[in-house]
Structure formats: C-alpha cells, structure tokens
Amino acid sequence: MKTKKMLFSLLSLGASLLGFGQDTIRLKPYIENMKTIEVVIEGKKYNFLFDTGGAETIISPEIATHFNKKIYGKATGFRMSGEMIKAQRSDRISMTIGSTKIFHPAVAVFNIMSILPKEFPKLDGVISLKSFADHILTLNLSKNTIIVESKSSSQKAIRGKSLVTSRFANGLDATELNIFLNIPKDNQSYWFLFDSGNSGPLLLSTETAATWKLSKDKDNMNSETQFVIGEKVLISKSFTRDIIYDGVLNFETLCNYIFTIDFKNSKVWIK
C-alpha cells in the first residue's frame, strides 16, 4: 500500500511539473550578445539566430531547396537604419524547437549571412517571435532560456509580474510580428522595439534624443537617463542613431527582467 501511495505521489508530482513548464528551450552564445537556437526540420538540425526584433522567421535558400520547397514572390522588410531588405517566401514549414513542434504557414527565404560580416559563423536562418505566435512565452534572457508555457503554467508565469503597455505590429503586408514597449517621458509615449538581436547599446532616434534634451559625453554617448518600463525603472546611458523607431531596446536591457508574452491576447508582463 505504501508503495502504491508513493507511486501515486510521484506521478502527481510529474504531472504538476509537466503542467508548469511545457517546454524549456536553451539559447546558445553566438557573437557578442547575440544568441542562437537549435531548430530541427524533418530530423535535420540547424543553427538559427534568435531575434525578438527580427519580425519574420527566415530560412536559408539552401534549406528551402533541400526540402523541395517552392521559393516564390517577394517579401520586403526594413532594418532599424531604414535599409530595405528584399526576400522571397516559402510555404508550409514545420520546425521543432526544443520539444515544441511549430507549423509555419509561410516563412521568408533569405541568406542571412549576406548582411553579416564574413568572419561570423554560419547561420541557417532566424527564429523571430512570429514562430511563437500561437503560444505564451516566458523570456529569461539572463539565463538564456525561453519557456513555452502550457495552459496551466501560463497563469503561474504572470503571477507577480506587471503589465506593460505594448503594441504588436504585423508589418507592411501583415505577415510580420514585432513588439514595441511604451516608454513614457514628460507625459508623452515613445515606442521602443523589443530587440534581443540588438547586441549593442540601447538606442534612441535622433528625434527622440533631441526631444529628451540629452547631453553627450566624450565618447558621444548620451548621458544617463531614466527609462520607465511598466513598473520598472532603468537608469542607463544610450546612443543616438538615425533609426526608424523612437528607440530600440537591447539585449543587455532585456536581461534585467523576465518577460511573459501572450501573443494571442497581445499582452506583455515584466518582472
């Protein structure tokens, strides 16, 4: 009888743990603060960049050709500098990330290495937040982990976190997915791109920096200023760049917090 009770307790504990964390995915170091993620397509492993500011999930032309996927059409995107990037598309790609199988009705087809320095290790594509659009995701970038929450674990994941005013943008042709967080300043709203792929400093547009009246130091870095993210306050320096957004958060900033993102309901929580 004691053995049966112990077995029942262990099974219950196992079910509880499975309910709490549906799938924990580990990120791997790449260059500077950039991170990669292992992706499996039809049993074959690939190394993709993980980029929350990437807007679109991308596969290389080699992957599309290898799996006999038709490459067609045109997809147009913009880097934060305003540089136009043209890609093509491919349909019906299933990927396994961690133990989560994700079906992509369409992805962009583009050689990501064509816009990176030649000495960078090869990448086979980019995993953006769009890949997780049907899920609730917890990001703990300081520990290089992504948790794909289960229905039951998601309620526990947001406990103790505060809601951040956010926007979920789908791009020019409604096929992308980017998140912008509201950073208030002097009773005005500024929208900063949620960008783990920004391995450099926190960025402000020339217009934002001018409005905020920030001074520069000898290295041309903006003076320390206050950034309010939900109920959190970050004191940080930043750089001014000619970018198309009000500002761009960086990997280092995002590492200060744990975020839970509910894509279906367009909500972001922070702790």
Summary of the structure (lengths in Angstrom):
residues: 271
radius of gyration: 20.2
end to end distance: 44.3
largest distance: 75.0
contacts: 828
relative contact order: 0.17
helix: 20%
strand: 44%
